[in-house]
Amino acid sequence: MDNQRLILLLVFFFSSMMLWDAWQRQGQPHPPTTTATQATAPGRDVAVPPAPTSAATPGAVPGAAAAAPSTAAVLKVKTDLVVADISAQGGDLVRLELLHHPATEKAGENFVLIDPAHAYAAQSGLIGAGLPNHKTVWKLPAAALELKDGDDTLRVSLEAAIEGGGKVVKTFAFKRGSYLIDVEHAIVGAAAPGGAHAYFQLTRDNKAPEGASRMGTSTFTGAAIYTEQDKFKKVEFADFGAKNKHPTKADNGWVALVQHYFFSAWLPATGEREYFTRQLGGDLTAVGAVVPLTGDKLTVPLYVGPQEQDKLEKIAPGLSLVVDYGWLTMVAAPLFWVLEWLFKFTGNWGWAIILLTVLLKAAFFPLSAASYKSMAKMRVLTPKLMKLKETYADDRQRLNQEMMEMYKREKVNPLGGCLPILVQIPVFIALYWVLLGTVEMRGAPWILWITDLSAADTLFDLHFVKFGPLPLLMGVTMFIQTKLNPTPPDPMQAKLMLWMPVVFTGMFLFFPAGLVLYWTVNNTLSIAQQWQVNRMIESAGLKAH
């Protein structure tokens, strides 16, 4: 009995430590990668990427030191999904607002992914003698542009002169209902110099994104590079520029900057390219790809938007991997697939979570039934065990012998309740990452006061602490479960078990409401099942005497 109690306690504490560790890791902003303390200025100049090592060095513009905030003109572009700012300086995409995703911390505002506050920009240019790049001042259209009703595409063209004659036209093609932007560079009135290349990079400071200081933020913020050979590789900001941290040469793949729920990615077509990550001074970083310019025109798609899993794999191989479930991806991915299917059936993520909980409970029913039967038998045997402990208090060996004989006589396995719990822990943790990491859950309401299943329930505000009814209800169900289980013969273990609902309630005050909903429903179903099994075991005649 003591061993069973100890294992159960270890299991519970293991679960809580895993969740606590996840909370701590997510709540901490990423450390700066340098000792510089100067803040990043929006629009700060950065270096043109070097020419590929496999090619003769083209006439790249030398890098420049940090510059003052850019005063270049900015063109505003609006579609049905985004509002984008394109700067004349470099023809960079310097701001992108997502119209259908609310801001994390600013009520009534939209989420801004490419954000000047983080020196975040999508840059591109050409490497070659006299060719324009992101340091060039490009000519913008005269007025703001908006996708008109009935139009499926909005093309925004910028121009820059080539030294010696001709020009380059950079065109952004925004599409209705899509977060993909085709970025085209076309050389007009001149021939591309030999060995010319194009580069596509994403720059950003290494600071945590909006909302990263609260529970439920990103599991990872940094770069991601995917190739068919090396698959999905994450690169921390601190590792930018380090060797052997990511693939450098390939004929396929893509490069991205990833944060919680959202990301941006350059998606070159199949063909030769070199990937790079760089520290640009201060806290500014860059990640991108350099591709050869084989003709007078090159188009590379840019994705800037949410991590919508059902759409990403259709855009590029491996793109759905930006949704980071960690080491439990093999469990979490199928869970999300089922959850998404249930959402399509119910139209509400809260009810989908409840149905998923019921399905998981049904799937684990054989294991759970065996666990509950074991605990029910241990419950009615507890008085006998206490009596044995009193009788053989001074003879530990005899006590263990008598206990084993009792278990054998009553056909009770003292460890029978542990294995089912151990099996279900990975599923619970995987579901935690699913509910925490899927953008589909962000801002998703359930009923009544639960308006965001990805955020904590904070209906009541006492100024020094915010909490809601759902975590309290979860604590009540956990307490009822504790009372239905056998009382540990050891007084210290008994007290710890009584404190477990309090500890978990305190932790769940900060957890996403969707996860608390799952845990509450799971507890409720467990209470019903345990009560029924207890009643059956007691009525079958296994009584303490």
N, C-alpha and C positions, 0 to 999 in steps of 0.2 A: 504493500500500500504506500509506504514511504517513497519507494522508487517511482511509483506511478505519479504521485503528487509532485515529486521533484521534476520529472520529465515534463509534466503539464505546465508547471511554472516556467521551466526553461523555454518551452515552446511559446508561451504567451510573451515572455520577456524578449525572446528573439524577434517576434513579430513587432513588438513595440520599438525595439532598438532599430530594426530595419527602417521602419516608418519615420522614427525620430531622426535617423541619419539622413534619410532622403530630405526631410524637412530642412535640416541644418544646411545641407549642401546646396539646396535650392535657394534658401534665403540669403546666402552670402554672395555679395557681388564678386565678380572675378577680379583677382589682384592685378594691378598694373604690371605690364611686362618690362617697364623701364623705371628708372628713378626720377625721371623728369616729372615736374609738377605743373608745368605750364598747360593750361586747358587748351583743348583742340578748338581752333577757330573754324566756323563753318566756311566751306569753300577754300580751305587751305590747299596750296599747291603741293603736288607730290611728283615723284619721279616717273618718267616714262619707263616702262618695263624694259629690261635688257633684251637684246636680240637673242634668239635661240642659239644655244651652243653648237647646234648642228649646221648653222648657216654662217655665211660670211657676215661680218658686222655691218648692218646698214647704218645710214646716217641718223642714228637716234639722237634726239634732243637731250642734252645732259640734264640730270636732275637738278632741282633747285631747292633751296632751304625753305623752311616754313614761311609762308607769306601771310599778309594781312587778309582779313575777310574780303571775299570777292565783291566788287560793286558792279559786276557785269549784269547786263539785262537778263531777265528771266521770262520765259514764255509759259503761260499756264494752259494746260490741256485737260479737258474733262471728258470722260466717257461715262457709261452707265455704271461702272464699277470703281473707277479711280479718278482722282484729281492729281495730275503730275506737273512738276515744275522742271523745265529744261533750261539750263543756263547757257548763255552765249559763250561763257568761258569754258572751252573744251567741248561744248555740246553735250555736257554731262546731264544725266537725270539726277537732280539734287534733292528732290522731295517727291514722295508718293504717298498719298492719303487713300485709305481703303474705305469707300463710302458705306459698305455694308458690315463693317466691323467697328464696334464702339471702342473708344480709348479705354485703357486699363484703369487709369486713375483720374481722368478728367471727364466728369459727367457731362453728357450732352455733346461731346466731341467725337470725331472719328479717329481711328487708329492710324498713326503715321509710321510706316515701316521705313522707307528711305527718308531719314530725318537729319536735317542740318545740325540739330543739337548734338548728334553723335558723329558729325563729319561723314555721314553715310552717303555714298554716291555710287552710281553705276557709270563707269567711265569706259570710253573706247577711243581708239585712234589708230593711225597708221604709223609704221616704223619704216623709214626710208628717206632718202635725200629729198628735202623740200616738202615732204608730205605732212599734212596737218595732224595734230594729236590733241590730247585733252588740255594742252597748254595754249592751244590756238584759240583766238576769238572767232567764233563762227557767226555767220549772218542768220538771224532768226526771222520767221514770218512776222509780219507787221502787227498782228493782233492775236489775242487769245483765241484758241480753237476749241470747238466742242463737237462731239459725235452727234450728228443730226438724226432725228427720227427717220427710220427707214434705211439708214446707212449701216453697213456691217463693219466697215473699216474706216479709220481716220488716219491719214498719212500726214506726218509732220516732217518737212524737209528743211535742213540747214545746209549752208554752203560755206566753204572755205577755199581760198585760192592755193594753188600749188606754185611753189617757187619755179619760175621759168615758164609758166603758162599752164592753162587748164585749171580745173577745180575738182574738189571732192564734195559730193552731195551725201550727207548723212541723213537717213530717213528713219523715223520711228513710226511703225505701223501698229496702231492700237486697234484691237478687235472687240466687237460687242460680245459681252458675256464671257470674256476671257481675260486672264491675268498675264497672258503671253504677249510680249511686245517684240515684233521683228525689228531688229536694228540692222540697217543696210548701209554699207559704204560703197559708193560708186565713183569711179574716176571718170571724169568727163573732159574731153578735149585734150587729153594727154595719155601717154602710155605709162603704166606702172614701172618704176625703176627696177632693175634686176635685184632679186633678193629681198623684195619688200615683204613686210609682214603686217598683220593687224593684231592688235591686242584688245582684250576685253577683261576689265577688272572691276572688283568691288572694293571700295575703301570704307573703313569704319574705325572709330576708336575702340579701345578694348574695354569700355565700361559696360556694366550690366544694362540690359534694356529696361524700358518702362515697366514698373511693377515688380521688378525682380527682388525687392526687399520683403515681399509678403509671401505667405504660403501659397503654393500652387503656381510657381513660376518655372522658368525654363530648366529642363534637365541639362541642356547644353547650349552654350552660345559660342560660336566660332565658325571655322570654315569646314566645309565638307567637299571632298573630291571623290568622284566615282569613275572607275574604269572597269571594263569587263574582266581584266586580268586581276586587279587588286581589290575589286568590289568597293564597298563604302568605307572611306577613311575619314575620320574626324581629326581636325587639327586645332588644338587649343591656341588661343592668341599668343601665349607664352612660347609656343613652338614655331611661330611664323618665322620663316627664314632658315630654320634648322634643317639639316640634311637627313634624309632617310625617314622623314615623318609622313611623306605622302608620295605617290607616283609623280614623276616629272615628265615622262614622255609616253604618249599613247596615240592611237589612231581612233579613239572613241572616248565617250564619257562626258562629264560636265563638272562645273565648279560652282560652289554656292557659299553664301553666308547664312547660317542657320541660327535662329533663336526660337524661344517658346512660341508655338502656334504658327509662326510665319517664317518666310525665307525669301531670298532672292538668288537667282542662279543664271549663269550664262550656259547656254546649251548648244555648243558648236555641232554642226553636222559631222558625220563620219569623215575622218581624214586626219592627217598629221597635225599634232598640236603639242605644246609644252605647257605644263602647269607650274605655277609659282606661288609662293607666299612670301611676303616681305614685311619687315619692320621699316617704317618710313620716318622714324624719328618721333620723339615724344611718345604719345600713346596711339599714334595713327598706324594702321596696318592695311595691307592690301593682299588680295588673293585674286588670281585670274588665270587666263590662258592666252598664249601667243600662237597664232595660226598663220601659215604662209598665204600670201596674196597671189593666187595663181592666175587671176584674170583681172578684169577691170571692175569687178563687182563681187561683193561678199556680204552674205546675210547670216547673222547669228541671232537666234531667239533669246530673249531675256524674260525670265519668269520672276514676277514680283507679286507675292500674295500669300494667301493662307495655305496651310498644309492639309489640303483636302484630299484624303487618301484615295477616294474612288476615282479621282481625276488625274492624279499625278503620274501613275504608271502608264497611262495612255499618252502622256506627253513625252516621256523619255524613260528608258530602262533604268531601274533602280531609284527613280526619283522619289518614290513613296518612302524610301528609307530615311528621309529627313525627319520623319516622325519617329522619334527615338524612344524605344521601349527598353533599351539596355539589354541585359543578359537574359531577359525573359521574353524576348521577341517571339520565340516559337510558341509561347503560350498566349501572349498578349494579342498578337495579330489575329488569330482565329476568334478570340473573344470579341475584338472590335468588329469583325465581320458579322458575327451573330448579333451583336448589339445594333449594328447599322441596319441589319435586316429587320430586327424587331422595331426599330424606329420607323422604317418605311411602312410597317404594319400598323403602328399605333399613332404615328405623327407627333409623338412627344418623347423626348429622351428620358424623362423621369419614369414614365410607364415602361419604357424599353428596359431601363435598369431593373425595375421590379420584376418584369418577365424573365430577364436574364438570370436574376437571382433564383427564381423558381426553377428555371431549367438547370442551373448548376446544382441546386439542392436535389433535384430529381436524379441528375447524373451521379451524384455522390451518395445517393440513398443507400445502396448496399453497405458502403463503408460506414456511413453515418449510423445506420441501424445497428451494426455490430458494435460501434462505439457506445451508442446510447444504452444498448442492452448490458454491455460490460459495466458502464457507470451506474446503471440502475441496480444491478446485482451488488456492486460495491457499496451502493447507498444503503441497502438493507443489511449488508454484512458489517457495516461500520460499528454498531454496538458490540458485536462479537469481537471485532478486532480490538476495540478499546478494552474489553474485558481481558483478552489475552495479554495486552500490553501491561495491564495492571498486575496480572498473575505472574508474568515472567519478566518483570521490570529489571531484575538483576541478572537475567540469563539471556543475553542477546541471541545466542545460538539457538537455544530452545524456542525462543519467541519466533524466530524466522522459520524454524522447522514446523511449528504448530500452524503458522500462517500459511505455509505452502500446502500443508495437509488440508487445511480448510478450503483453500482455493481449489484443490484437486477434488475434494468431496462435493463441493457446491458447483463444480464445473465453471469456475470463474477465472478469467485471464486478467490479472491485475494491470497489465499493459495494453489491454484490448482497446482502451479509449484513446491511445496516443497516436497510433499509426494513421488513422483517418485525419487527425488534426495536422500531422506532418505533411500529408499528401495535399491538403487543401491550402496550406500556407503559400506555396508558389502561385496558386491560382488567385488568391487574394491580393498578393503583391503585384501580380501582372495586371489585375483589374484596376488596382490603384494607379498604375502608370497609364492604362488606357483612359481612365476618367480624367487624369491629370494632363495628359499629353495630346488629346485630340481636340483640334480647333472646333470641330462640330459641336462640342459640349460647351464651348465658350459662349456665355450669354444665353444659354438655353434654359428656358423656364420649365418648372414642373407645375405646381399648383400653389394657390394662395400666395404666401410671402416668398416662396422659393422662386426667384427670378433668374438665378444664374447657378446652374449645377456645378460649374467649375470653380466657384468661389465659396468661401465659408458662409454658413448661416449666421447672420449678424442682425437678427430682427430687433434684439434688445441692445440698447447702447447705454451703458452705465458710466460713460466717459473714460474710466480707467480700463474697462474691458467690454468687448462686444461679443455677444453670444446669441444663440437662437434655440428654439424648442427642439429642433431635430437632434442635436448632439445629446441633449438632456434625455430625450426619449430613448436614444440608443443606450445611454447609461442605465436607464431603468430596465430595459430588456436584458442587458448584460447582468444586472444584479439578480433578476429573476432566474436567469440561467444558472448563476452561481448557487442559488438556494436549491435548485433542482438537482444539482450534482452532489455526490457524496461529500460529507464533511471530512476534511483531512484529520487524522488522529493527532497530528502534531499541532499544538496551539499556534505556533508561529506561522506555519503554512496556512492554517485556517484564517488567520488575520490577513495574511498577504492576499489570499483569494478574495476576501471581502473588500480589500482596497483596490483590486484590479479594476472594477467598474469605475471607480473614482478616477484612477489614473488614465484610463482610456477615454473617459468623458472629457477630461482636461485636454488631452491630445486632440481629440476629434473636434473640439471647439474651433480649431484652426484648419481642419481638413475640408476639402471640397464637399459641398452638400451632396453631390452625386455619390461619393464614396460613403458618406454617413448614411445616406438612404439605403445603399446596398447592405451595409453592415446591420442596420436596424431591421430591415426586412429579413435578412438571413437569421438574425437572432430570434425574431418572432416565429419564423418557421421552425427553428431549432427548439424553441420552448414548447411549441405544440407537439413536435415529434418526441421530445424527451418526456413530456408529461404523459403522453399516451403509452410510451414504452415503460415508464415507471409504474403506471397503473396496471399494465399487463403483467409485469414481473411480480408485483406484490400480490395481485389476485391469483397468480399461479402457485402461490404457496411458499415462495422464498421469503420467509419472515425472520426477523431477528428474535432470538429467544435465548 
